[in-house]
C-alpha cells in the first residue's frame, strides 16, 4: 500500500511538472508578439541618411545626442565624394543633399570638430516597403497593415504619428524584421474618426553601424495614411529620422 501511495505521488508530481513546463511554453509564446527592443549604444554624434521622393532625392544630416555636445565643424563624404554640408541654426544640425538608391551600399565618412571624432562606415540603403492597407479605415474596428519588401533590413520599426509635425509620436515600436503585417487596434490611441482627425503609420526599414562614439544610420519608410494627412516630404522624412534616432540610445 505504501509503495502504491509513493508511486501515485510520483505520477502526480510528474504531471504537475509537465503542466508547469507546458504553461511556461505558453507564456513564452505569448511574449513573442513581434515586438523587439530598440538597440542601445553610447553614441555622441549621429549621421542619418534617407531619401523622400520617387526621384530618390535625399539628404544626410548630422546631429548631437544632446545640447551639451556642440558640432562646430562637420565634414561628410559618400563614396569618397564630399557632400556640401550646411548648418541649420533652428535645429542645431548639419544637412547635405544626396541622391540615394535603395539596395545600394555606400561608404560614409564623417568628421566632427576637426578630427575630434572621425570614422567611416559602410551601410546599405534599405529597400522601401510596399504597403497594402484599407485607406477607408475609420478606426472603429481593427485593421491589418500589410507590406512587401524586396529584401529585409537590419531592423524594422513602426512609427505612429498624429498630424502635428511638432508633436511627439503617438507610438514607436521596433518589430521583428521578418514581419510583413501588423494589426492596428480599434480606436487606436483614441483615434476613431478620421473625418476630423488624421493618423500616419510609418513602416521604417533601418540599417546602422556604431563606431567610435558615432552612429551611422540609413533608413527608408512608407506611410499608411488615414484621414487628411499631407506633410511636406522632406520635413516628414527628417521627423521620422529624429524619432528613430531618439530610440537608439
N, C-alpha and C positions, 0 to 999 in steps of 0.2 A: 504494500500500500504506500509506504514511504517512497519507494522508487517511482511508483506511478505519479505521486504528487510532485516529486522533483522533476520528472520528465514533463509533466504538464506545465510546470512553471517555466522550464526551459523553452517550451514551444511558445508560451505566451510572451516571454521576453524577446524571442526571435521575431515574432510577429510585430511587436512594438517597435523593434529596431528597424524592421523593413518599412513599416508605415512612416517612421520618423525620417528615414532616408528618402523615401518617395516624396514626403512632404517637403524636404529640403530641395529636391529637384524641382518641384512645382514652384517653390519660392524663387529659385534661380531662373526658371522660365519666365516668371512674372517680371523679374528685373530686366530681362533682355527685351526692351521695347524699342530698341534702335536709337536711344539717346546716349550720347557719349560725353565725356568731359572735355572741355577745351584744354589745349596744351598750356603749360606754364613754363616760363623761362625768364631769366634775368636779362632783359634787353633794355638798352637805354635809348637807342635811336632806331627807327624803323623806316624801311623803304617799301612802299606798296606800288604795285603796277597792275593796271587793268585797261580795258577799253570799253566804250559805251555806245557804239553805234554800228550799223551794218558795214560801214567802211573801215572798221577796225581802228578808228581814231581813239587814241587813249592817252594815258599820262602816267607819269611816276610822280610820287610825292614822298617827301622825307619829313618825318615828324619826330619830336622827342617824346619820351614816355610821360614826362610831366614838365611843368613850367620851371622846375628847378634846373633843367638841363637845356642850355641855350645852344642854338645852332647859329654860329656866327658866319661860317662859310660851309658850303656844300657843293661837292662835285660828283656827278654821276655819269657813267658811260654804260652803254649797252652794246655788246658785241664789239667792244673797243672803239665805238663811235661816241664822242662826247654829246651829252644832252644839255641843251640850253636851259639852265635852271633859273627860276626867278622866285623871289621871296614874296609871300603874301602876309602882310602885316596883321590883317584881321584874324588869320588862322595860325600864325606863328609856324608856318610851314614853307618848304621849298617845293616848287612844282616845275615840271617839264613835260613837254608833249612828245608822244611817240606813237607809232602805228604798230600794233601787235597782231599776231596771227595765232589763233588757238591751236594748240598741239605743237607749237614750235618751242624749242628750248633756247633760252637767252642767257648770255653771260652778263651779269650785273656787277658793276664796280662802284663802290660808294666810299667817299672820303668825307669825314665830318671834322670841321675845325682844324683844317690844315694838318692832317695826319694824326689828330688825337685818337680817332677811330677810323680805320681803313680796312676794307675787306672786299673780296669778290665772292660771288655765289652763282651757281647755275640753277635756273628754275624753268620749268615748263609752264607756259601759259595754258591753264586748263581749258578743256572744251566747254562749250556753252550748253547747259541743259535745255532741252526742247520740252516745253510744258504742254500738258493737256489737262484742262480743268473746266469746270462749269462756270462760265462767265456770268450766268444769271443767278448764281448762288446769293441768297438773301440773308444767310446767317441763321435762319430759323431751324435748320436741320444740319446734321453733319454732312461733310462733303469730302471727296478724295481728290487730292492733287497728285497727278502722275507726271513723270518726266522720263525722257530718254537721254542717254549720254554716250557719245562715241567711245570714250574711254574715261575711266574714273580718275579722280584726283586724290591727293593725299588725304584730304579731309572734305567734309560736306557739312553745310550748315543751313539753317532756315532762319530768316530774319523777318519778323512780322512788324510792320510799320503802319502808323497812322498817317494822315495826310499832311501833318505839320512837319516840315523838314527840320525844325529846330527842336523837336521833342525827342525824348528818349525812346528807344524801341519798346514796343509792347512786349515782345518776347524774342529771345535769341537762343536757338538750340543747335548744338552740334549733334549730328546724327550719323549713323553708320554709313560710311562711304559707299556701301553696296546697295543701300536702299534706293528705290526708284518710285516710291509712293509714300504719301503721308496723309493721314486723315485729320481734317480740321473740324474741331468740335462745334456743335450748335451753340449759338450765342457766344462765339469766341471772344473772350475778354470783354463781354458786354456789347460787342458789335452785332447787331441783329436787324439793322435796317439800312441797307446800303444805298437807298434812295437819298438819304440825308447824311450818311456817313461814308467813309472810304477806308479801304484797307489794302495794303500791299503785302504779299507773301513772297519774299525773295528766296530762291533756291541758289545757294552760293557754292562754287567749287573752288577749293583753296589748296595751294601749294606753298610751303615756306621752308626757310633754312635759318637756323640760328648760328651765329658765328661772331666771336669777339665782341660780345655785348651788342651786336647788331641783329636786327630781324629783317629778313628779305621775304616779301610776300607777293605772290601773284594770284589773282583771283578773277573769276568770271561769275556771271549771275544772269538770272532771268526772273521776271516778276509775274506772278498771278495777281491781276488787278481786279478788285471788287469795288464797285461804286465808281465815283468820279475821282480819279487819281491820275494826275498828269504832271509829274515833277520834271524839272529841267534835267536832261540826261546826264550831263557831266556832274552836276551837283548831287544827283541821286547816286551815281557811281562812287563819288567821294564819301557820301554819307554811309554807304554800305561798308566801304573800307575802314572808315573810322570806327564803326561799331564792331567790325571784325577784329581790328587791332586791339580794341579795348578789352576783348575777351582773352587775348593771348598774352597773359602776363601773370 
